[in-house]
Amino acid sequence: MQGVAETLVEALSVQSLLVQALIGGGVIAGLNLFGASLVLVWRDPSERALDGALGFAAGVMLAASFTSLILPGIEATPGGSPLPVLGGVLLGALALDRADVLVPHAHYLLTGKRRDDAAKPSEDTAKPDGSVPIDEDRLASVVLFILAITLHNMPEGLAVGVGFGSAAAGDASIGSAVALMLAIGIQNVPEGLAVSVAAVNAGLDRRFYAMVTGIRSGVVEIPLVLLGALAVTLAAPILPYAMGFAAGAMLFVISDEIVPETHIRGNERVATLGTIVGVVVMLYLDISLA
């Protein structure tokens, strides 16, 4: 992993910001697609395995929020004041909170039902191949769920773009930007698998949803990487706010969605260990590429 990362740093350091952002967006969207496609070969992952994988994703995002966004953002602030970055963190969390009012939470389908319906027995009958029949209510749930996951992919793309933009502005190293890109990409793998499993449980075809995931992640994450990168280079004063905003949005997703979901099925110990491993992996990447 370290050798691959160092090769990426060398290759990207000689590219323009636009190329760096396009590659960064392609990497995280591609790994999202890879994770979603695992449902084609890993047809019935256990809840314990999924919770552990999502815990790992949360750990990676948690460490990346601080090592690649909040701390570099404070260093990039004139005088080293933390206030612009902290203001951005609050704005990012508030933006995700308000967006969640309009779009259902990701837990809506991760468990196959609403939280307040968790205790109700399911009336669905399985098809001969083990899948769940599609009805109008489930299909509407899937559409809303895809919107929710798309919303939660947005801060990830923005964070990668801000990382490359801050490196281009001289406020961070290209190694830090690559570490953040790899961190977001790595956590996209279990996240992509989890949402594919949820969609399959709701009755969607495995191949169809894997394709939808690839298109959705590319359409959303790649433009946001470009937007984040260009925004901080064209308007350098907003860099600390942008880095804080991306971090706050990711922290909101971790606390509001991922952690609760990994603790409601009795697998909190596995999820916690996964989170710790994720933090360790991200810290190793950040330090080795700094």
C-alpha positions in Angstrom: 0.0 0.0 0.0 2.7 2.5 0.9 4.6 1.7 -2.4 1.4 2.3 -4.4 0.8 5.5 -2.5 4.3 6.8 -3.0 4.0 6.1 -6.8 0.8 8.0 -6.9 2.4 11.0 -5.1 5.2 11.1 -7.6 2.9 10.7 -10.6 0.4 13.4 -9.4 3.0 15.9 -8.3 3.9 16.7 -11.9 0.3 17.1 -13.1 -1.9 20.1 -13.2 -4.5 20.7 -10.6 -7.3 19.8 -13.1 -5.7 16.5 -13.9 -5.1 15.8 -10.2 -8.7 16.5 -9.4 -10.0 14.3 -12.2 -7.8 11.4 -11.1 -8.8 11.9 -7.5 -12.4 11.9 -8.4 -12.0 8.8 -10.6 -10.2 6.9 -7.9 -12.8 7.5 -5.2 -15.7 6.9 -7.6 -14.0 3.7 -9.0 -13.5 2.3 -5.5 -17.1 3.1 -4.7 -18.1 1.1 -7.8 -15.7 -1.7 -6.8 -17.4 -2.0 -3.3 -20.8 -2.0 -4.9 -19.8 -4.7 -7.3 -18.6 -7.0 -4.5 -22.3 -7.9 -4.1 -22.0 -9.9 -7.3 -19.5 -12.3 -5.8 -20.1 -11.9 -2.0 -23.8 -12.6 -2.3 -24.8 -12.8 1.3 -22.4 -10.9 3.6 -23.4 -11.2 7.3 -24.6 -8.3 9.3 -21.5 -8.7 11.6 -19.1 -8.4 8.6 -20.9 -5.4 7.2 -20.9 -3.6 10.6 -17.2 -4.3 11.0 -16.5 -3.0 7.5 -18.6 0.1 8.1 -16.9 0.7 11.4 -13.6 0.6 9.5 -15.0 3.2 7.0 -16.0 5.4 10.0 -12.5 5.2 11.5 -10.8 6.2 8.2 -13.1 9.2 7.8 -12.7 10.2 11.4 -9.0 10.3 11.3 -9.0 11.9 7.8 -11.2 14.7 9.0 -8.6 15.8 11.5 -5.3 14.9 9.9 -6.1 15.9 6.3 -8.6 18.7 6.8 -9.0 20.3 10.2 -5.3 20.5 11.3 -4.0 21.6 7.8 -6.8 24.1 7.6 -5.7 25.7 10.9 -2.1 25.8 9.7 -3.3 27.5 6.5 -5.1 30.2 8.4 -3.1 33.5 8.8 -1.9 33.6 12.4 -2.9 30.0 13.0 -6.3 30.9 14.3 -8.7 27.9 14.5 -11.8 30.0 14.3 -12.3 29.9 10.4 -11.9 26.1 10.4 -14.1 25.6 13.4 -16.7 27.8 11.8 -16.5 25.7 8.6 -16.9 22.5 10.7 -20.2 23.9 12.2 -21.4 25.0 8.8 -20.7 21.6 7.3 -22.5 19.7 10.0 -25.4 22.2 9.8 -25.6 21.8 6.0 -25.8 18.0 6.3 -28.4 18.2 9.2 -30.6 20.5 7.1 -30.2 18.2 4.0 -31.3 15.2 6.1 -34.6 16.9 6.7 -35.2 16.7 3.0 -33.7 13.3 2.3 -34.4 10.2 4.4 -31.5 8.9 6.5 -29.2 6.2 5.2 -30.5 3.8 7.9 -33.8 3.8 6.0 -32.7 0.8 4.0 -29.5 -0.5 5.7 -31.8 -2.5 7.9 -34.5 -2.9 5.3 -37.1 -0.9 7.3 -37.6 2.3 9.3 -36.2 2.5 12.8 -39.6 2.8 14.3 -40.7 -0.3 12.4 -37.7 -2.4 13.5 -39.8 -4.4 15.9 -42.5 -5.2 13.4 -42.5 -8.5 11.6 -41.8 -8.4 7.9 -44.7 -9.5 5.6 -42.4 -9.9 2.6 -42.0 -13.3 1.0 -38.8 -14.3 -0.7 -38.5 -15.3 -4.3 -37.0 -18.7 -5.2 -33.6 -17.1 -5.7 -33.7 -15.6 -2.2 -34.3 -12.0 -3.3 -37.2 -9.8 -2.0 -40.1 -9.0 -4.4 -40.3 -5.4 -5.4 -43.4 -3.4 -4.5 -44.2 0.3 -4.9 -43.3 1.1 -1.3 -39.9 -0.6 -1.5 -39.1 0.9 -4.9 -39.9 4.4 -3.5 -37.7 3.6 -0.5 -34.8 2.6 -2.9 -35.1 5.9 -4.8 -35.0 7.9 -1.7 -32.2 5.8 -0.3 -30.1 6.4 -3.4 -30.7 10.2 -2.9 -29.6 9.9 0.7 -26.3 8.0 -0.1 -25.6 10.5 -2.9 -26.0 13.3 -0.4 -23.5 11.6 1.9 -21.0 11.1 -0.9 -20.9 14.8 -1.6 -18.7 15.9 1.3 -16.3 13.1 0.4 -15.8 14.4 -3.1 -15.6 17.9 -1.8 -12.9 16.9 0.8 -10.7 15.3 -1.9 -11.0 18.4 -4.1 -10.1 20.7 -1.2 -7.1 18.5 -0.4 -5.7 18.8 -3.9 -6.6 22.5 -4.0 -4.8 23.2 -0.7 -1.7 21.4 -2.0 -1.7 23.5 -5.2 -2.0 26.6 -3.1 1.0 25.5 -1.1 -0.9 25.1 2.2 -0.5 21.3 2.3 1.6 18.6 0.6 0.6 16.6 -2.3 1.2 13.6 -0.1 -1.5 14.7 2.3 -3.9 15.1 -0.6 -3.1 11.6 -1.9 -3.5 10.2 1.6 -6.9 11.8 1.9 -7.9 10.5 -1.6 -6.9 7.0 -0.7 -8.7 7.2 2.7 -11.9 8.3 1.1 -11.5 5.7 -1.6 -10.8 2.9 0.9 -13.8 3.7 3.0 -16.0 3.8 -0.2 -15.4 0.1 -0.6 -17.4 -1.2 2.4 -19.8 1.7 2.1 -20.5 0.7 -1.6 -21.0 -2.9 -0.6 -23.3 -2.0 2.3 -25.6 0.1 0.2 -25.7 -2.5 -2.6 -26.7 -5.2 -0.1 -29.5 -2.8 1.1 -30.7 -2.2 -2.4 -30.7 -6.0 -3.2 -32.6 -6.6 0.0 -35.2 -4.1 -1.3 -35.6 -6.2 -4.5 -33.3 -4.6 -7.0 -31.2 -6.7 -9.3 -27.6 -7.0 -8.3 -26.0 -6.1 -11.6 -28.4 -3.2 -12.1 -27.7 -1.6 -8.8 -23.9 -2.1 -9.2 -24.2 -0.2 -12.5 -26.3 2.5 -10.9 -23.8 2.9 -8.1 -21.0 3.4 -10.5 -22.8 6.0 -12.5 -24.1 7.8 -9.4 -20.8 8.0 -7.6 -19.0 9.3 -10.7 -21.6 11.9 -11.5 -21.6 13.2 -8.0 -18.1 12.8 -6.7 -16.0 13.7 -9.7 -17.6 17.2 -10.3 -17.4 17.9 -6.5 -13.7 17.1 -6.5 -13.2 19.6 -9.3 -15.4 22.2 -7.6 -13.5 21.8 -4.3 -10.1 22.0 -6.0 -10.9 25.0 -8.1 -12.7 26.9 -5.3 -9.8 27.0 -2.9 -7.3 28.0 -5.6 -9.5 30.8 -7.1 -10.6 32.1 -3.7 -7.7 31.3 -1.4 -9.2 33.0 1.7 -12.0 30.4 1.8 -9.6 27.5 2.1 -9.8 27.2 5.9 -13.6 27.4 5.8 -13.8 24.9 2.9 -11.5 22.4 4.8 -13.6 22.8 7.9 -16.8 22.5 6.0 -15.8 19.2 4.4 -14.6 17.8 7.8 -17.8 18.9 9.5 -19.9 17.2 6.9 -18.0 14.0 7.2 -18.1 14.0 11.0 -21.9 14.5 10.8 -22.2 11.4 8.5 -20.0 9.4 10.9 -21.9 10.3 14.1 -25.4 10.5 12.7 -25.5 7.6 10.3 -22.6 5.1 10.3 -22.0 4.7 14.1 -25.7 4.3 15.0 -26.2 1.8 12.2 -23.3 -0.4 13.3 -24.5 -0.5 16.9 -28.2 -1.4 16.5 -27.8 -5.1 15.6 -25.6 -6.3 18.5 -22.3 -6.0 16.7 -21.0 -2.9 18.4 -17.8 -4.6 19.5 -16.8 -5.6 16.0 -17.8 -2.2 14.7 -15.7 -0.5 17.4 -12.7 -2.6 16.6 -13.2 -1.9 12.9 -13.3 1.9 13.7 -10.0 1.6 15.6 -8.3 -0.3 12.7 -9.6 2.4 10.3 -8.1 5.2 12.4 -4.8 3.3 12.5 -4.7 2.8 8.7 -5.5 6.5 8.0 -2.9 7.7 10.5 -0.3 5.4 8.9 -1.1 6.7 5.4 -1.0 10.3 6.5 2.4 10.0 8.3 4.1 7.9 5.7 3.1 10.3 2.9 3.6 13.6 4.7 
